[in-house]
C-alpha cells in the first residue's frame, strides 16, 4: 500500500513540460482571467433553483469556462505514473480507486456532520440539487464539470505556477469554490484539490486528476442524498 501510494501521489515521472517565458506569461494571464470569471459563474449557478433550466445552463456554462480557458492557455498533458514492472503507464485504475476511497471517507464524515445542525444545513443545500434535478442529467453535468475543472486547475493553472503549484492551485480551487458561500463544499474542495494536485505533480498530467475528481463527484452525487435526505 505504501509503495502504491508513493507511485500515485509522490514519486515523479521524469518529463520536460516547461513553457517558454512568453508562453508562461500568456498562460498566467489566461489563468488569472478565467479564475475570476469561473468563480462568478459558479456562485451564480449554485444560487439558482435546483432542477431549473437556469441551473443546468449555469452548470454547463461553468464547464465551458474551465475547459475553454484550459485549452486557450497552452498545451496540456495526460501524464504517466511509475510502474514496478515496466515503463511508466497512463494512470487509470489508481486514480479511480483514490476517488472512491476519498468518497468513502466523506461518507463516513457525513454520518458525523448530519448530527451537527449548522453543518448539516450546508450539506442539505447541496443535496437539494440531487433531490430535485433529473438524475441522468445531473450525472452528465457532474462528470463534465469535474473533468473541466481538472483541465483548468490541474492543467492550465498548475502549469502557470512556477513555484509550489500544488499548494497554489489547491488554494485557487478552494477560493473559486468559496464563491458558492457553502463552507462544507469549500472544505471538500480543499481536500480534493490537494489530492489531485499531488497526482498532477507525480504524473505530470491531467488524466489522473480527472478520473479521481469524476469518480469522487459521482459517488458523492449518489451517496449524499441517502445520508441527508429525510
Protein Blocks (a to p, Z undefined) as FASTA:
>chain_A
ZZmmmmmmmmccdddfbdcfklmmmmmmmmmmmmmmmmmmmmmmmmpcehiaklmmmmmm
mmmmmmmmmmmnoccdebiaddfkbccdddfklmmmmmmmmmmmmmmmmmmmmmmmklmm
mmmmmmmmmmmmcfklmmmmmmmmmmmmmmmmmmmmmmmpmghklmmmmmmmmmmmmmno
paklmmmmmmmmmmmmmmmmmnopaklmmmmmmmmmmmmmmmmmmmmpZZ
